Amino acid sequence: MRHLYKTQAWPNQKWRWILPILLVSLFLATLIWLPWQAQRMEANERQEQLIADTLWVEQAIQFQLNRNDEMLRQIGSEMMSLHLSVDTVRERFRTLIKNNHEIYSILWLDSRDAMIAASPELPQLSKNVLSIQHSASGAVDFDSKTRCFSPMLEADSKNMYLLRCQIPLFQENRYTGSIVVIYRTAGILDELVPWWFAQENQIMLIDNDEKMYANRAAGGIGKNVYTHNRTLDLPGLQLILRTNSNKSEPKLLSNLLVLTVILLSLGLIWSLLALWRDISRRLAAEGALRQQVTFRTAMENSLVTGLRARDMEGRLTYVNPAFSRMVGYPAEEIIGRLPPMPYWAPEAIQEYQGRFTQLLAGTVPSEGFETIYQHASGQRIPVLIYESPLINEHGLQTGWMSSILDISELKRAQELTRRQEEKLNASAHLASMGEIASMLAHELNQPLAAISSYTTGAINLIKAGDINPELLQSALEKANTQAQRAGHIIRSVHEFVKKREPTRHSVGIPDLIASVMPLVEMQAQAGHINLQWDLAPALPPVLADKILLEQVLLNLTRNAIEAMQQTPPEKRILRVRTSADSAQNLVVVEVIDQGHGISDDVANQLFSPFFSTKSTGMGMGLNICRTAIEFHGGKLSHTDNPAGGTIFRFALPAADYKKSPVE
């Protein structure tokens, strides 16, 4: 038992020694690390202070040079406007130099760079110092802006560089001369750099090639420990202001123990402050989160769009009030339920199951889809649904979010639009008959006149007493034929204008052609058009409203006839052709004319409502034709006729073709 006790106590004694060793090691590491870190921080602070001071010095120099430029521009403006004398200008220059010791000299040059006045008079200035850059044409190579040139070494001095800045003078947009201000590069540093900064740093003006133009080292040569370069942007010239601190690297403090205690104490205080700050931030973040949740909840509650969230098993996890109102079930009654859902309509159960299976497989439709929901009251609600995957913060999908729109009002609006289009079709139907009425009267005159002639001849034969049965029978048969023709014309017009609701029946294309043929022939005869019928045999029937198709065919043939009014008589050929497209199970009808054709600009708006190229047209004919063809699941199109003119073509599904070929 004693041995067992010692065996069990040994691990506790071992850990008892390891913990102090770790603490001591941590304390020693802290003693070593903190002074080194303090040294690094001090070095960084010195470097940052040097950068900030250099920026301040650069801005001070830039400010003074800009100020000098503005004052010289003011003098130049007065020279041009007030025509100051040379002595007055020289006195103004002298006053400016007296107040700004960085200026070495100011010159007034004419348009040919000849010196008019200078202050002070410096005859020892070399020609290079006074030279101004010109273009090949002799004009000054700059606009009205100030331009500075690279510092040049004065001829009589080995270490004095002069910086030249030229201010052009213009009078009425004509170059009249310039003012040249000459700075001593050393004077810029001596006059514009504060003494306290020069005591701690070596300041130099250099160019990009490291060529030095000025050097100020009042406190001694820099030690290359803390350095900084700052670009001095002058008009047309860039110089570099380099500062090199006289300070050396910070040394480790001698009393490490005192420093360590202080730093540990500060660290404890900092830890408490950091903890308080983190707690404050956390409370602020929680408050902001609560505010966002409240805002999001209010936004979702105000939506008229239903929102629904489901997990990976299809279980409802969230619905907003709009969805509950849409289906008539409160949220607490449907959240947590698995399919089938109580708002699924019985007649669409298979559709729901199929879509739910696709959703579980990860197949989310990129576009919305329509379906039907059942309200708790039993009312059917057409809805439009958009699905989107729910992704968590780790990038993993956790379910689906759905947006559900109640499109009952949209469906009612579409139904109302359809009824309005039907009324518009009927109106256009009657308008077409207005154009046919005049031709109808003309066409009826022919059979009626023939009937009158045949019956008059028969009466004359009877009165003469010379009755020839064969001749009398022939006259009566011809009169009967003309009467039947007139009746057929009247019945065709009557059937065409008779108002009724559109109904679909099995319609044979030959029967359709035969019913409109008299009316088309009347229009063709009035326009002196040669009418050709090219009808394919054994065409399958179509499921359609015969009167609507008659109106389409009459509109297309009438447009074709009108398009050929300016065509030479020998080319006025209107061809109506039918064919079958067995590959797509379609019946095709084509109206081919040799008229003026359709331009690209007109083709882009051809089927638009109220667009017409006729002075008396309403612009609804082709739009109504396309609506009628699409109502039957077909498509109306047009192409250019190779022989000149246009081909209008409409294709309709055969009666045994269930799906529309036009999406």
C-alpha positions as CSV (number, residue, x, y, z in Angstrom):
1,M,0.0,0.0,0.0
2,R,2.8,2.4,0.8
3,H,4.5,1.5,-2.5
4,L,1.3,2.1,-4.3
5,Y,0.9,5.5,-2.5
6,K,4.4,6.6,-3.6
7,T,3.7,5.4,-7.1
8,Q,0.5,7.4,-7.3
9,A,2.1,10.5,-5.7
10,W,5.1,10.7,-8.0
11,P,3.2,12.2,-10.9
12,N,1.9,15.0,-8.7
13,Q,5.4,15.8,-7.4
14,K,6.6,15.9,-11.0
15,W,4.0,18.4,-12.1
16,R,4.8,20.4,-9.0
17,W,8.3,21.0,-10.2
18,I,7.4,21.5,-13.9
19,L,5.0,24.4,-13.3
20,P,7.5,26.6,-11.4
21,I,10.2,25.9,-14.0
22,L,7.8,26.9,-16.7
23,L,6.9,30.1,-14.8
24,V,10.5,31.0,-14.2
25,S,11.4,30.3,-17.8
26,L,8.6,32.5,-18.9
27,F,9.7,35.3,-16.5
28,L,13.3,35.1,-17.8
29,A,12.2,35.1,-21.4
30,T,10.1,38.2,-20.5
31,L,13.2,39.9,-19.0
32,I,15.1,39.3,-22.2
33,W,12.4,40.0,-24.6
34,L,10.9,43.2,-23.2
35,P,14.1,45.4,-23.3
36,W,14.8,44.2,-26.9
37,Q,11.2,45.0,-27.8
38,A,11.5,48.4,-26.2
39,Q,14.7,49.0,-28.2
40,R,12.9,48.1,-31.4
41,M,9.9,50.3,-30.6
42,E,12.2,53.2,-29.8
43,A,14.0,52.7,-33.1
44,N,10.7,52.6,-35.0
45,E,9.5,55.7,-33.2
46,R,12.6,57.6,-34.1
47,Q,12.3,56.6,-37.7
48,E,8.6,57.6,-37.8
49,Q,9.5,60.9,-36.1
50,L,12.1,61.5,-38.7
51,I,9.7,60.8,-41.5
52,A,7.1,63.2,-40.0
53,D,9.7,65.9,-39.5
54,T,11.0,65.5,-43.0
55,L,7.5,65.8,-44.4
56,W,7.0,69.0,-42.4
57,V,10.3,70.4,-43.7
58,E,9.4,69.5,-47.3
59,Q,6.0,71.2,-47.0
60,A,7.6,74.3,-45.5
61,I,10.1,74.6,-48.3
62,Q,7.3,73.9,-50.9
63,F,5.1,76.5,-49.3
64,Q,7.8,79.2,-49.3
65,L,8.8,78.6,-52.9
66,N,5.2,78.7,-54.0
67,R,4.7,81.9,-52.0
68,N,7.7,83.4,-53.8
69,D,6.3,82.3,-57.1
70,E,2.9,84.0,-56.3
71,M,4.6,87.2,-55.3
72,L,6.7,87.3,-58.5
73,R,3.6,86.6,-60.6
74,Q,1.9,89.5,-58.8
75,I,4.9,91.8,-59.7
76,G,4.8,90.5,-63.3
77,S,1.1,91.2,-63.6
78,E,1.6,94.7,-62.4
79,M,4.6,95.1,-64.8
80,M,2.3,94.2,-67.7
81,S,-0.8,96.1,-66.6
82,L,0.8,99.2,-65.0
83,H,3.9,99.4,-67.2
84,L,6.3,99.8,-64.2
85,S,9.6,101.4,-64.8
86,V,12.8,99.5,-64.6
87,D,13.8,101.2,-61.3
88,T,10.5,100.4,-59.8
89,V,10.8,96.8,-60.8
90,R,14.3,96.6,-59.5
91,E,13.2,98.1,-56.2
92,R,10.4,95.5,-55.9
93,F,12.9,92.7,-56.6
94,R,15.2,94.1,-53.9
95,T,12.5,94.2,-51.3
96,L,11.5,90.6,-52.0
97,I,15.1,89.4,-51.8
98,K,15.6,91.3,-48.5
99,N,12.7,89.4,-46.9
100,N,13.6,86.1,-48.4
101,H,17.3,85.3,-48.0
102,E,17.0,82.0,-49.9
103,I,16.7,84.1,-53.2
104,Y,20.1,84.7,-54.8
105,S,18.9,87.0,-57.6
106,I,15.9,88.0,-59.6
107,L,16.1,88.9,-63.3
108,W,13.7,90.5,-65.8
109,L,14.3,89.2,-69.3
110,D,12.6,90.3,-72.5
111,S,11.2,87.9,-75.1
112,R,14.7,87.3,-76.5
113,D,16.1,86.5,-73.1
114,A,18.0,89.9,-73.0
115,M,18.2,91.1,-69.4
116,I,16.2,94.3,-68.7
117,A,16.7,94.5,-64.9
118,A,18.3,92.4,-62.2
119,S,18.5,92.7,-58.4
120,P,21.2,92.5,-57.2
121,E,23.4,93.2,-60.2
122,L,25.5,90.1,-60.7
123,P,27.7,90.6,-63.6
124,Q,29.6,87.4,-62.8
125,L,26.6,85.2,-63.7
126,S,27.5,82.9,-66.5
127,K,25.7,82.5,-69.7
128,N,24.7,78.9,-68.7
129,V,22.9,80.2,-65.7
130,L,20.9,82.7,-67.8
131,S,20.1,80.3,-70.6
132,I,16.4,79.4,-71.1
133,Q,15.3,76.3,-73.0
134,H,13.8,77.0,-76.4
135,S,12.0,74.9,-79.0
136,A,13.1,74.5,-82.6
137,S,10.8,77.4,-83.7
138,G,12.4,79.8,-81.2
139,A,9.3,80.0,-78.9
140,V,9.6,79.4,-75.2
141,D,9.2,75.7,-74.6
142,F,6.5,76.0,-72.0
143,D,3.1,77.6,-71.4
144,S,2.2,80.2,-68.7
145,K,3.2,77.9,-65.9
146,T,6.4,78.3,-63.9
147,R,9.2,76.0,-64.9
148,C,12.3,75.2,-62.9
149,F,15.6,73.9,-64.4
150,S,18.3,71.6,-63.0
151,P,20.7,73.4,-60.6
152,M,23.9,74.6,-62.3
153,L,27.3,75.3,-60.8
154,E,28.2,78.9,-60.7
155,A,31.2,79.6,-62.8
156,D,33.1,81.5,-60.1
157,S,32.3,79.0,-57.4
158,K,33.1,75.3,-57.0
159,N,30.4,74.4,-54.6
160,M,27.5,76.9,-55.1
161,Y,24.7,75.5,-57.2
162,L,22.0,77.8,-58.4
163,L,18.4,76.8,-59.0
164,R,16.6,78.7,-61.7
165,C,12.8,79.0,-62.0
166,Q,11.3,81.0,-64.9
167,I,7.9,82.7,-64.8
168,P,6.7,83.6,-68.3
169,L,5.0,86.9,-68.9
170,F,2.2,87.2,-71.3
171,Q,0.3,90.3,-72.5
172,E,-2.8,89.6,-74.6
173,N,-1.7,86.0,-75.1
174,R,1.6,87.1,-76.5
175,Y,4.9,86.1,-74.8
176,T,6.6,89.4,-73.7
177,G,9.4,88.1,-71.5
178,S,9.9,86.4,-68.2
179,I,11.0,86.7,-64.6
180,V,13.8,84.4,-63.5
181,V,14.3,83.8,-59.8
182,I,17.6,82.2,-58.9
183,Y,17.9,80.3,-55.6
184,R,21.0,79.1,-53.9
185,T,20.4,75.5,-53.2
186,A,22.4,75.8,-50.0
187,G,20.4,78.9,-49.2
188,I,17.1,76.9,-49.4
189,L,18.4,74.5,-46.7
190,D,20.0,77.3,-44.6
191,E,17.0,79.6,-44.6
192,L,14.0,77.3,-44.8
193,V,15.0,74.3,-42.6
194,P,14.5,75.0,-38.9
195,W,17.7,75.1,-36.8
196,W,16.4,72.4,-34.4
197,F,15.9,70.0,-37.2
198,A,19.4,70.8,-38.6
199,Q,21.0,70.2,-35.2
200,E,19.7,66.6,-35.2
201,N,19.9,65.7,-38.9
202,Q,22.1,66.1,-41.9
203,I,20.0,67.5,-44.8
204,M,20.9,67.2,-48.4
205,L,19.4,68.2,-51.8
206,I,20.1,65.6,-54.5
207,D,18.7,64.4,-57.8
208,N,17.7,61.0,-59.0
209,D,21.3,60.2,-59.9
210,E,22.4,60.9,-56.4
211,K,24.1,64.1,-57.4
212,M,24.3,66.4,-54.4
213,Y,23.4,70.1,-54.9
214,A,23.3,71.3,-51.2
215,N,24.3,69.9,-47.8
216,R,23.6,71.2,-44.3
217,A,25.2,69.3,-41.4
218,A,25.1,71.7,-38.4
219,G,25.0,68.9,-35.9
220,G,27.5,66.7,-37.7
221,I,27.4,64.0,-40.4
222,G,24.5,61.6,-40.2
223,K,25.1,58.1,-38.9
224,N,23.0,56.3,-41.6
225,V,20.8,54.6,-39.0
226,Y,17.7,56.7,-39.6
227,T,17.3,58.1,-43.0
228,H,14.4,59.2,-45.2
229,N,14.1,60.6,-48.8
230,R,11.3,63.0,-49.6
231,T,10.5,64.2,-53.1
232,L,10.6,67.9,-53.6
233,D,8.2,68.6,-56.5
234,L,9.1,71.8,-58.3
235,P,7.5,72.9,-61.6
236,G,9.1,70.9,-64.3
237,L,11.8,69.5,-61.9
238,Q,12.0,66.9,-59.1
239,L,14.7,67.0,-56.4
240,I,15.1,64.7,-53.4
241,L,15.3,66.0,-49.9
242,R,17.4,63.5,-47.9
243,T,17.6,63.5,-44.2
244,N,20.2,61.5,-42.2
245,S,19.8,61.5,-38.4
246,N,22.7,62.0,-36.1
247,K,21.2,59.6,-33.6
248,S,22.6,56.1,-33.2
249,E,20.7,52.9,-32.3
250,P,19.0,52.9,-28.8
251,K,20.9,51.0,-26.2
252,L,19.5,48.5,-23.7
253,L,18.5,50.0,-20.4
254,S,20.9,49.1,-17.5
255,N,18.3,48.3,-14.9
256,L,16.5,45.5,-16.5
257,L,14.7,44.4,-13.3
258,V,13.1,47.7,-12.7
259,L,12.1,48.0,-16.3
260,T,10.7,44.5,-16.2
261,V,8.6,45.2,-13.1
262,I,7.3,48.4,-14.7
263,L,6.6,46.7,-17.9
264,L,4.8,43.8,-16.2
265,S,2.7,46.2,-14.2
266,L,1.9,48.2,-17.3
267,G,1.1,44.9,-19.0
268,L,-1.3,44.0,-16.2
269,I,-3.0,47.3,-16.5
270,W,-3.0,47.0,-20.3
271,S,-4.5,43.5,-20.0
272,L,-7.3,44.8,-17.8
273,L,-8.0,47.7,-20.2
274,A,-7.9,45.3,-23.1
275,L,-10.3,43.0,-21.3
276,W,-12.6,45.9,-20.6
277,R,-12.3,47.0,-24.3
278,D,-13.1,43.5,-25.5
279,I,-16.1,43.2,-23.3
280,S,-17.3,46.6,-24.4
281,R,-16.8,45.6,-28.1
282,R,-18.6,42.3,-27.5
283,L,-21.5,44.1,-25.9
284,A,-21.6,46.6,-28.7
285,A,-21.5,43.8,-31.3
286,E,-24.3,42.0,-29.5
287,G,-26.3,45.2,-29.5
288,A,-25.7,45.7,-33.2
289,L,-26.6,42.1,-33.9
290,R,-29.8,42.5,-32.0
291,Q,-30.6,45.7,-33.9
292,Q,-29.8,43.9,-37.2
293,V,-32.0,41.0,-36.2
294,T,-34.8,43.4,-35.3
295,F,-34.4,45.3,-38.5
296,R,-34.3,42.1,-40.6
297,T,-37.4,40.7,-38.8
298,A,-39.3,44.0,-39.4
299,M,-38.3,43.9,-43.1
300,E,-39.3,40.3,-43.5
301,N,-42.6,41.0,-41.8
302,S,-43.4,43.9,-44.1
303,L,-42.7,41.9,-47.3
304,V,-45.5,40.8,-49.5
305,T,-43.2,38.1,-50.9
306,G,-43.4,34.8,-49.1
307,L,-40.1,33.4,-47.7
308,R,-39.6,29.8,-46.8
309,A,-36.5,28.0,-45.5
310,R,-35.9,24.2,-45.5
311,D,-33.1,22.0,-44.3
312,M,-31.4,19.3,-46.3
313,E,-34.3,16.8,-45.5
314,G,-36.9,19.2,-46.7
315,R,-38.2,20.1,-43.2
316,L,-39.6,23.6,-42.9
317,T,-37.3,25.7,-40.6
318,Y,-38.6,29.2,-41.2
319,V,-41.6,31.0,-42.8
320,N,-42.4,34.7,-42.8
321,P,-45.8,36.2,-42.1
322,A,-46.4,36.8,-45.9
323,F,-46.1,33.1,-46.6
324,S,-48.4,32.2,-43.7
325,R,-51.0,34.6,-45.0
326,M,-50.6,33.2,-48.5
327,V,-51.3,29.6,-47.5
328,G,-53.6,30.3,-44.6
329,Y,-51.5,28.3,-42.0
330,P,-49.8,29.9,-39.0
331,A,-46.0,29.5,-38.7
332,E,-46.2,27.3,-35.6
333,E,-48.4,24.9,-37.4
334,I,-46.2,24.2,-40.4
335,I,-42.6,24.8,-39.1
336,G,-40.9,21.5,-38.4
337,R,-43.0,19.5,-40.8
338,L,-41.7,17.2,-43.5
339,P,-43.4,16.7,-46.9
340,P,-46.2,16.3,-47.9
341,M,-47.2,19.8,-46.9
342,P,-50.8,20.8,-46.0
343,Y,-50.7,23.6,-48.6
344,W,-50.0,21.2,-51.5
345,A,-52.9,21.0,-53.9
346,P,-54.1,17.3,-54.4
347,E,-54.0,17.6,-58.2
348,A,-50.3,18.7,-58.2
349,I,-48.9,16.2,-55.7
350,Q,-46.9,14.3,-58.3
351,E,-45.4,17.6,-59.5
352,Y,-44.4,18.6,-55.9
353,Q,-42.9,15.2,-55.2
354,G,-40.8,15.4,-58.5
355,R,-39.5,18.8,-57.7
356,F,-38.8,17.8,-54.1
357,T,-36.8,14.8,-55.3
358,Q,-34.8,17.1,-57.6
359,L,-34.1,19.5,-54.7
360,L,-32.8,16.7,-52.5
361,A,-30.5,15.6,-55.3
362,G,-29.1,19.2,-55.4
363,T,-30.7,20.2,-58.7
364,V,-31.9,23.8,-58.0
365,P,-33.6,25.5,-61.0
366,S,-31.8,28.7,-62.0
367,E,-35.1,30.3,-63.0
368,G,-38.4,30.5,-61.2
369,F,-41.2,28.0,-61.9
370,E,-44.9,28.3,-61.5
371,T,-47.1,26.0,-59.6
372,I,-50.4,26.0,-57.5
373,Y,-50.8,26.1,-53.8
374,Q,-54.0,25.4,-51.8
375,H,-55.1,27.9,-49.2
376,A,-56.4,26.5,-45.9
377,S,-59.8,27.6,-47.1
378,G,-59.5,25.3,-50.2
379,Q,-58.9,28.2,-52.7
380,R,-56.2,27.5,-55.3
381,I,-53.4,30.1,-55.5
382,P,-51.0,30.3,-58.5
383,V,-47.5,31.1,-57.3
384,L,-44.1,31.7,-58.8
385,I,-41.2,30.1,-56.8
386,Y,-37.5,30.9,-56.8
387,E,-35.1,28.5,-55.0
388,S,-31.6,29.3,-53.7
389,P,-29.2,27.2,-51.6
390,L,-28.5,28.2,-48.0
391,I,-24.7,28.3,-47.3
392,N,-23.2,28.5,-43.7
393,E,-20.1,30.3,-42.6
394,H,-18.0,27.3,-43.5
395,G,-19.1,27.2,-47.1
396,L,-21.4,24.1,-46.6
397,Q,-25.0,23.9,-47.7
398,T,-27.5,23.6,-44.9
399,G,-30.7,23.8,-46.8
400,W,-32.7,25.9,-49.3
401,M,-34.4,29.3,-49.2
402,S,-37.4,30.0,-51.4
403,S,-39.1,33.2,-52.4
404,I,-42.8,32.7,-53.3
405,L,-44.8,35.3,-55.2
406,D,-48.6,35.2,-55.4
407,I,-49.3,35.8,-59.1
408,S,-53.1,35.6,-58.9
409,E,-53.4,39.3,-59.9
410,L,-51.0,38.7,-62.7
411,K,-53.0,35.8,-64.0
412,R,-56.2,37.9,-63.9
413,A,-54.4,40.7,-65.7
414,Q,-53.3,38.2,-68.4
415,E,-56.8,36.9,-68.8
416,L,-58.1,40.5,-69.1
417,T,-55.5,41.2,-71.7
418,R,-56.5,38.1,-73.6
419,R,-60.1,39.2,-73.7
420,Q,-59.1,42.6,-74.8
421,E,-57.1,41.1,-77.6
422,E,-60.1,39.0,-78.7
423,K,-62.2,42.2,-78.8
424,L,-59.5,43.9,-80.8
425,N,-59.4,41.0,-83.2
426,A,-63.2,41.3,-83.6
427,S,-62.8,45.0,-84.3
428,A,-60.1,44.5,-86.8
429,H,-62.3,41.8,-88.3
430,L,-65.1,44.3,-88.9
431,A,-62.6,46.9,-90.2
432,S,-61.4,44.4,-92.8
433,M,-65.0,43.9,-93.9
434,G,-65.3,47.7,-94.4
435,E,-62.6,47.4,-97.1
436,I,-64.3,44.4,-98.6
437,A,-67.8,45.9,-98.8
438,S,-67.1,48.1,-101.8
439,M,-65.6,45.2,-103.7
440,L,-68.5,43.0,-102.6
441,A,-71.0,45.4,-104.2
442,H,-69.0,45.3,-107.4
443,E,-68.7,41.5,-107.5
444,L,-72.4,41.0,-106.9
445,N,-73.2,43.2,-109.8
446,Q,-71.7,40.7,-112.2
447,P,-73.8,37.6,-111.2
448,L,-76.9,39.7,-110.8
449,A,-76.5,41.3,-114.2
450,A,-75.9,37.8,-115.7
451,I,-79.0,36.5,-114.0
452,S,-81.0,39.4,-115.3
453,S,-79.8,38.8,-118.9
454,Y,-80.5,35.0,-118.8
455,T,-84.0,35.4,-117.3
456,T,-84.8,38.3,-119.8
457,G,-83.7,36.0,-122.7
458,A,-85.9,33.2,-121.4
459,I,-88.9,35.5,-121.1
460,N,-88.3,36.8,-124.6
461,L,-88.2,33.2,-125.9
462,I,-91.5,32.4,-124.2
463,K,-93.1,35.6,-125.5
464,A,-92.0,34.9,-129.1
465,G,-93.6,31.5,-128.9
466,D,-90.5,29.9,-130.4
467,I,-89.7,27.8,-127.4
468,N,-86.5,25.8,-127.7
469,P,-86.3,23.6,-124.6
470,E,-82.6,23.1,-124.8
471,L,-81.9,26.8,-125.2
472,L,-84.3,27.7,-122.4
473,Q,-82.8,25.1,-120.1
474,S,-79.3,26.4,-120.8
475,A,-80.3,30.0,-119.9
476,L,-82.0,28.9,-116.7
477,E,-79.0,26.7,-115.6
478,K,-76.6,29.6,-116.2
479,A,-78.9,32.0,-114.2
480,N,-79.0,29.4,-111.4
481,T,-75.2,29.1,-111.5
482,Q,-74.8,32.9,-111.1
483,A,-77.4,33.0,-108.3
484,Q,-75.4,30.3,-106.4
485,R,-72.2,32.2,-107.0
486,A,-73.8,35.4,-105.5
487,G,-75.1,33.4,-102.6
488,H,-71.7,31.8,-101.9
489,I,-70.1,35.3,-101.8
490,I,-72.8,36.5,-99.4
491,R,-72.5,33.5,-97.1
492,S,-68.7,33.8,-97.0
493,V,-68.9,37.4,-95.9
494,H,-71.6,36.6,-93.4
495,E,-69.5,33.8,-91.8
496,F,-66.5,36.1,-91.7
497,V,-68.1,39.0,-89.9
498,K,-70.3,36.9,-87.5
499,K,-69.3,37.7,-83.9
500,R,-68.6,34.8,-81.6
501,E,-66.2,33.4,-79.0
502,P,-63.1,31.7,-80.4
503,T,-63.4,27.9,-80.5
504,R,-61.0,25.3,-81.7
505,H,-62.1,22.5,-84.1
506,S,-60.4,20.3,-86.5
507,V,-59.9,22.4,-89.6
508,G,-58.7,21.3,-93.0
509,I,-56.4,23.7,-94.7
510,P,-58.1,23.1,-98.1
511,D,-61.5,23.9,-96.6
512,L,-59.9,27.1,-95.1
513,I,-58.5,28.1,-98.5
514,A,-61.8,27.4,-100.2
515,S,-63.8,29.6,-97.7
516,V,-61.6,32.6,-98.2
517,M,-60.9,32.1,-101.9
518,P,-63.8,34.3,-103.2
519,L,-62.9,37.2,-100.9
520,V,-59.2,36.9,-101.9
521,E,-60.2,36.8,-105.6
522,M,-62.3,39.9,-105.2
523,Q,-59.3,41.8,-103.7
524,A,-57.0,40.5,-106.4
525,Q,-59.3,41.4,-109.2
526,A,-59.7,45.0,-107.9
527,G,-55.9,45.4,-107.9
528,H,-55.4,43.5,-111.2
529,I,-53.3,40.9,-109.5
530,N,-52.7,37.4,-110.9
531,L,-53.6,35.0,-108.2
532,Q,-51.9,31.5,-108.0
533,W,-52.9,28.7,-105.6
534,D,-50.2,26.1,-104.9
535,L,-51.9,23.6,-102.5
536,A,-50.2,20.5,-101.3
537,P,-52.4,17.4,-101.3
538,A,-53.3,15.3,-98.2
539,L,-52.4,18.0,-95.6
540,P,-53.2,17.0,-92.0
541,P,-55.9,19.0,-90.3
542,V,-55.1,21.6,-87.6
543,L,-56.9,22.3,-84.3
544,A,-57.9,25.9,-84.7
545,D,-60.6,28.6,-84.9
546,K,-61.5,28.8,-88.6
547,I,-62.7,32.4,-88.5
548,L,-59.4,33.6,-86.9
549,L,-57.3,31.8,-89.5
550,E,-59.5,33.3,-92.3
551,Q,-58.8,36.7,-90.9
552,V,-55.1,36.1,-90.8
553,L,-55.1,34.8,-94.4
554,L,-57.2,37.8,-95.6
555,N,-54.9,40.3,-93.8
556,L,-51.8,38.8,-95.3
557,T,-53.2,38.6,-98.8
558,R,-54.5,42.1,-98.6
559,N,-51.1,43.4,-97.5
560,A,-49.5,41.5,-100.4
561,I,-51.9,43.0,-102.9
562,E,-51.3,46.5,-101.5
563,A,-47.5,46.0,-101.7
564,M,-47.8,45.3,-105.4
565,Q,-49.7,48.4,-106.4
566,Q,-46.5,50.0,-107.9
567,T,-45.2,46.7,-109.4
568,P,-45.3,46.4,-113.2
569,P,-48.5,44.5,-114.3
570,E,-46.7,41.5,-115.6
571,K,-45.0,40.9,-112.2
572,R,-48.2,41.3,-110.1
573,I,-48.3,37.7,-109.0
574,L,-49.8,36.7,-105.6
575,R,-49.0,33.1,-104.7
576,V,-50.6,31.2,-101.8
577,R,-48.7,28.0,-101.1
578,T,-49.3,25.2,-98.5
579,S,-47.0,22.4,-97.4
580,A,-46.4,20.0,-94.6
581,D,-43.3,19.8,-92.3
582,S,-43.2,16.2,-91.3
583,A,-40.1,16.5,-89.2
584,Q,-41.8,18.9,-86.8
585,N,-45.4,17.8,-87.6
586,L,-46.4,21.2,-88.8
587,V,-48.7,22.6,-91.5
588,V,-47.2,25.6,-93.3
589,V,-49.0,28.3,-95.2
590,E,-47.1,30.9,-97.2
591,V,-48.3,34.2,-98.8
592,I,-45.7,35.2,-101.5
593,D,-45.8,38.6,-103.3
594,Q,-43.4,40.4,-105.6
595,G,-44.0,43.9,-104.1
596,H,-41.6,46.5,-102.8
597,G,-40.3,44.3,-100.0
598,I,-39.5,45.2,-96.3
599,S,-36.5,47.3,-95.3
600,D,-34.4,46.4,-92.2
601,D,-35.7,49.4,-90.2
602,V,-39.3,48.5,-90.9
603,A,-38.6,44.8,-90.2
604,N,-37.5,45.6,-86.6
605,Q,-40.9,47.1,-85.8
606,L,-43.1,45.2,-88.2
607,F,-45.2,43.4,-85.6
608,S,-45.3,46.2,-83.1
609,P,-48.7,47.6,-82.2
610,F,-49.8,50.8,-83.9
611,F,-46.8,50.7,-86.3
612,S,-47.8,51.1,-90.0
613,T,-46.2,52.2,-93.2
614,K,-49.6,53.2,-94.7
615,S,-51.0,56.7,-94.3
616,T,-54.4,55.3,-93.5
617,G,-53.4,52.2,-91.5
618,M,-54.0,51.6,-87.8
619,G,-50.8,49.5,-87.4
620,M,-52.7,46.6,-85.8
621,G,-53.1,44.1,-88.7
622,L,-49.8,42.2,-88.4
623,N,-49.8,42.4,-84.6
624,I,-53.3,40.8,-84.5
625,C,-52.2,38.1,-87.1
626,R,-49.2,37.2,-84.9
627,T,-51.4,37.1,-81.8
628,A,-53.9,34.8,-83.5
629,I,-51.2,32.4,-84.8
630,E,-49.5,32.3,-81.4
631,F,-52.9,31.7,-79.8
632,H,-53.0,28.5,-81.8
633,G,-49.5,27.5,-80.7
634,G,-47.9,28.5,-84.1
635,K,-45.4,31.1,-85.3
636,L,-45.7,33.9,-87.9
637,S,-42.5,35.0,-89.7
638,H,-41.4,36.7,-92.9
639,T,-38.4,36.5,-95.3
640,D,-37.3,38.2,-98.4
641,N,-38.6,36.7,-101.7
642,P,-35.6,35.9,-104.0
643,A,-37.7,37.1,-107.0
644,G,-38.4,40.4,-105.2
645,G,-41.0,41.1,-102.5
646,T,-41.7,39.3,-99.3
647,I,-42.8,35.8,-98.1
648,F,-45.1,35.7,-95.0
649,R,-45.2,32.2,-93.5
650,F,-47.2,30.9,-90.6
651,A,-46.8,27.3,-89.2
652,L,-49.5,25.5,-87.1
653,P,-49.2,22.2,-85.2
654,A,-51.1,19.3,-86.8
655,A,-54.1,18.2,-84.9
656,D,-52.3,15.2,-83.4
657,Y,-49.3,17.3,-82.2
658,K,-49.8,18.0,-78.5
659,K,-47.0,20.4,-77.7
660,S,-46.6,23.8,-79.2
661,P,-43.4,24.2,-81.4
662,V,-43.0,27.8,-80.2
663,E,-41.8,28.3,-76.7
